[in-house]
Amino acid sequence: MANIELGTVPTWFDVRGDGEPVVLLHGGFVDSRTFAPALPLLISRFQVYRVDRRGHGHTPDVPGPLSYAALAADLAAFLERVVGGPAHLVGHSDGANLALRVALDRPDLVRKLVLISGNHHAGGLLPGVLDGFEDEAAMAHLAARHGEVSPDGEEHFPELARKVIELGRAEPDYAAEDLKNVAARTLVMAGDDDAIAMEHTLEQYRAIPDAELAIVPGTSHLLVVEKPELVYGLVGAFLGTDPEPTRQPIRRAGR
């Protein structure tokens, strides 16, 4: 575990295992502890990096609003300075949106891309999802969890939550047409009862060239903690193998 200055942000990260580099990108309101179940399933095959982005986990917040442009700049700097080059990006929720942004802005830094419960447009969230994070009980639970490791303390969490909610209402704002520029081989994944509209997930899958799709049964937006063995089994298989032609291609026929 270590910290590195990315611009003005002393960013916390952890690295374990050997092999091709994989960077795990957590969602909003939470931090890299979300990926604890992933480690025993991935570090035997990959060098796994966990990064707490600005304001989350062990990494302090900075003045001003959150934006995917700033977060993508942080991640690009991390890939260049810590990883030393391109890596597989595995993002969940907001982390998937960040991974998508870097794949479009800096394709030279992305090997393969796994987008778990992400959205390429703010309208991809089901109505009322962000409103649920304004519930006092939910916020109290998340604030206490945040305060366990945050250098800003539990009392800063409402400010962070406000920023995350504002980001989620405004960004990302890609059209499906924009996703045709994703060059990395991509796996799109979601729960079958996800906070992202299924139609939106399908649009993302169809728009990214030659993307692969996994819908995890019996899970919600928190599929990475509900069924980690299934989720990371699929992730590991995708990252560790090359694509193989199917016997009855339809979508990929002629490609």
Helices and strands as residue ranges (DSSP letters): E 2-6, E 9-16, E 20-25, G 32-38, H 39-42, E 46-51, H 68-78, I 79-83, E 87-92, H 94-105, G 107-109, E 110-116, G 122-124, G 130-134, H 136-147, G 154-156, H 157-170, G 176-181, E 185-191, H 198-207, E 212-216, H 223-226, H 228-240
